[in-house]
Amino acid sequence: MLDYVTCWYRKATGYIAAHPAIRVAFVSTNSITQGEQVGVLWPDLLRHGVHLHFAHRTFQWSSEASGKAAVHCVIIGFGLQEAAQKTIFEYENIQGEAHAIAARNINPYLVDAPNIIAEGRMQPLSASRPLANGSIPADGGHLILEPADKDTLIASEPIAEKWLRPYLGAEGFIHNQYRYCLWLLNCPPNELRLMPAVLQRVEAVREFRLKSSKAATRDKAATPTRFTENRQPVDGIYLALPRTSSENRFYIPIGFLSSEVIAANDLQIVPDAGLYEFGILTSVMHMAWMKITSGRLESRYRYSAKYTYNTLPWPEPSDTQRQTIETAAQAVLDARALFPNATLADLYDPLAMPPELVRAHQTLDRAVDAAYGKKSFASEAERVAFLFERYQTITSLLPVAATRKPGKKTAKQPDHDPLP
């Protein structure tokens, strides 16, 4: 879904098509330069000859009215003619002052890089393992139990304990707040019938699904003991990545979980991941890519598998570089373990982050940068520009999409330019 302000960009482009000397600038929500909206809005504008002349990257704009929330904005100046000088205004602190940086080109993500757009992908561009959503119960809450409900159930039906599994969503993972779920995949029917309280919950699931407006959910009423979508690894460990997390953290809190812990739909998972995958995904390089390719929920990061994980251009490390990343990644986990009573929310609070963990992440960041063939970057924008160059290199080597087979119907294309 596009932000309303995109209509003004389209309208302005149509107007200046008849008056090419006119230049335009809009203050906009920063969402039009992030995630899915980039791929919808900007290819059309670029196709009609739009050039970005200057851009203020994300800053916070607070209304003077009482009770009004601050908005994260950008300012974009553009026209149909190239500008002799292009400038990006960078904010080290989104509440502070900008400093100007001369740019050769300003792309739709507002970085000095070619006009490349990271197109959403269903499979990873270069990662060796896919990222998936967690499982979906579609149960009306009847298969999910709070800790007190779990204790009550076990007290009344002790046999039910072995069919309960820890259950974590994104918020629970970050704050170490476990719930529990009935995981009845292999429960024999004769044993299920010995648990009337569990059967009562199963019946409630069936009734909930039968009332659904979705045919697929109604069909799942026939198997009310199961989640409607089960993506849980059957054994070993997996890497957990919360879909939504605070924009104030330097790193998205990610970590390993046992397959005994059931991941909810908003806790994304990488089955069979190891220290190398953990190291890349908890690096500042990955964070820089995530900030421009994922969307936002309010101001929080809304991680996208399609636009972030699947488009991330991973490095091609030597064996030595890979080992260095794995060693540094383990050091991050070891630094966390020094504080066994701290949650990930505690550990990654920018003001409370322990120095041991800060140093471990800095070492890991240097190891990941080295695997990309770089020692340092002057700014995050420079880091993103580098990743776009690598993205362009990798995608240029991909085979061209297969031509549509004859006989298949396609939507009729207009025989004229629809832009007024």
Sequence and secondary structure as in RCSB ss.txt:
>XXXX:A:sequence
MLDYVTCWYRKATGYIAAHPAIRVAFVSTNSITQGEQVGVLWPDLLRHGVHLHFAHRTFQWSSEASGKAAVHCVI
IGFGLQEAAQKTIFEYENIQGEAHAIAARNINPYLVDAPNIIAEGRMQPLSASRPLANGSIPADGGHLILEPADK
DTLIASEPIAEKWLRPYLGAEGFIHNQYRYCLWLLNCPPNELRLMPAVLQRVEAVREFRLKSSKAATRDKAATPT
RFTENRQPVDGIYLALPRTSSENRFYIPIGFLSSEVIAANDLQIVPDAGLYEFGILTSVMHMAWMKITSGRLESR
YRYSAKYTYNTLPWPEPSDTQRQTIETAAQAVLDARALFPNATLADLYDPLAMPPELVRAHQTLDRAVDAAYGKK
SFASEAERVAFLFERYQTITSLLPVAATRKPGKKTAKQPDHDPLP
>XXXX:A:secstr
   TTHHHHHHHHHHHTS TT EEEEEEEGGGGSHHHHHHHHHHHHHTT EEEEEEEEEEE  SSTT   EEEEE
EEEESS  SSEEEEE SSTTS  EEEEES   TTSSSS S      SS SS SS  B  BB  STTSSEE HHHH
HHHHHH GGGGGGEEEEE HHHHHHT  EEEE  TT  HHHHTT HHHHHHHHHHHHHHHT S HHHHHGGG TT
S SB    SSSEEEEEESEE TTSSS   EEEETTSEEBTTEEEEET  HHHHHHHTSHHHHHHHHHHSEEETTE
EE  IIIIITT       HHHHHHHHHHHHHHHHHHHT TT  HHHHT TTT  HHHHHHHHHHHHHHHHHTT S
  SSHHHHHHHHHHHHHHHHHTS       TT       SS    
